[in-house]
Amino acid sequence: MGQANGFFGVALIAFCAAAAGCFLALGPRRGMVVALLGGTLFVPVFEASAGVPLLRTKAMFVAGVVLILSLVLDARRWIRFRPSLLDLPVLVLCAAPYLAATANDLGAYEAWSAVFAATLVFGGPYLLGRVYLGHRRGLAELAVALVGAGLVYVPLCLWEIRMSPQLHRLAYGYSPTAMFAQNMRFGGFRPVVFMNHGLMVALFMASATLVAYWLWRTAARRKVAGIPLGAAWAVLGVTTLLCKSTGAAALLLVGIAVLEGTRLLRLPVLVLLLAAVPPVYCAARLAGWAGDGLVAAAANSVAAERAQSVGYRFVHETALVEKAMERPWLGWGRWGRSRIHDPSGRDVSVTDSMWIIALGETGLVGLLSLGLVLGLPVLLLLRAAPARHWAEPRVASAAALAAVALIGMVDDLLNTMATPAVLVIAGALISLWVAARAARAVPARRARPGPAAPRLPLPAGVAAGPWRGDAP
């Protein structure tokens, strides 16, 4: 990254003010969603070297500002919040860096610094989703906001596809990617806009497309910002393809296939199969699987260049797994201690995937907790709203967001490009399950002889509580 211009600091201050304005003008729930997505889309990418105190990366800054504003401007909601045992995985995920630092004798400062970073990056968005969005209306607003954010990015993506990724440099004085060659693919450019990498943009656009498609397919909504959803998902889909990321395009198709297959089968088979991919892949890699068959399949079905890239990653992953298994439970801690260095001390590692970073830094404890944070909410949604209801309008937003979480998990096997939206979804789905369980328990405790209570217009088998959509 190069030298930032004077607008860099102005943009950070402006985001703080704009986020506060969102809370005050739109209300806490909608304001939180808009501020978090807006920060993801437009705040400059920066790292610790930028000199921003405490909030040392973009992910920490955006989540930290929104979380602080929520605590200050909407304190009563946080006072009412009651944690659940289902929040234990995210607690372990945030505490794992402390345990890793302590196990490696890295000192108290490093231990607490690592916990602070993990709490903002992972715990902050999760808790925001947990506190604000665990009901039908909240999930619907998140789904619509995600589609709207994708539409906002369409003209910016198209400009960079034509002119090359320059918007971040023009606005803030430097490019977020160290190697410009990574922005070139298939004889053209793939957009970066104001995100960390072109792959992150592609996955974000694929997620917005997937949500727009399912809202349109299930007639859960007709328009977003005055744009018919049929046109919206088509525009988003074309833009996703123009982002020139084979993985994001494939995951978009997989997500649509899973949702459509679930609608037709009325069974959770495809959802469970997709949810099983990350744990099975990680277990296989830990057991010594080299991935040769997957590389060969990529060469035959996609392109030799992409197969070579996947093979290159697998070679480095194998070496990183071997080193991680020297300290399997709590890992090596931060600051590149889990990476591979040559005899001269030069770092020769390639750590593209989130799972291998989690394994190396926080061991199996961190990896397992990360998997539970991302995967368990989707499984619980299948209990709160069985698969046979996923195509019904009341449940469509939750189903689409669950599919976004699933394709994000799969992408993390090869990349580390997740946005805070995935963690917000995870927290929201956990709250949805907690509310659904409470809604089922209350009638059972209060059952009395007498006339039957009037039925709510809800899908059969779905607990009424979280689907009423009348939460504040």
Secondary structure as GFF3:
##gff-version 3
##sequence-region A 1 472
A	DSSP	alpha_helix	7	26	.	.	.	ID=ss1
A	DSSP	alpha_helix	28	42	.	.	.	ID=ss2
A	DSSP	three_ten_helix	48	50	.	.	.	ID=ss3
A	DSSP	alpha_helix	58	73	.	.	.	ID=ss4
A	DSSP	alpha_helix	75	80	.	.	.	ID=ss5
A	DSSP	three_ten_helix	85	87	.	.	.	ID=ss6
A	DSSP	alpha_helix	88	103	.	.	.	ID=ss7
A	DSSP	alpha_helix	108	118	.	.	.	ID=ss8
A	DSSP	pi_helix	119	123	.	.	.	ID=ss9
A	DSSP	alpha_helix	124	132	.	.	.	ID=ss10
A	DSSP	alpha_helix	136	163	.	.	.	ID=ss11
A	DSSP	alpha_helix	167	172	.	.	.	ID=ss12
A	DSSP	three_ten_helix	180	183	.	.	.	ID=ss13
A	DSSP	beta_strand	184	185	.	.	.	ID=ss14
A	DSSP	beta_strand	188	189	.	.	.	ID=ss15
A	DSSP	alpha_helix	198	217	.	.	.	ID=ss16
A	DSSP	beta_strand	223	224	.	.	.	ID=ss17
A	DSSP	beta_strand	227	228	.	.	.	ID=ss18
A	DSSP	alpha_helix	229	242	.	.	.	ID=ss19
A	DSSP	alpha_helix	246	265	.	.	.	ID=ss20
A	DSSP	alpha_helix	269	286	.	.	.	ID=ss21
A	DSSP	alpha_helix	292	301	.	.	.	ID=ss22
A	DSSP	alpha_helix	304	324	.	.	.	ID=ss23
A	DSSP	alpha_helix	354	384	.	.	.	ID=ss24
A	DSSP	three_ten_helix	387	389	.	.	.	ID=ss25
A	DSSP	alpha_helix	393	411	.	.	.	ID=ss26
A	DSSP	alpha_helix	420	445	.	.	.	ID=ss27
A	DSSP	three_ten_helix	465	467	.	.	.	ID=ss28
###
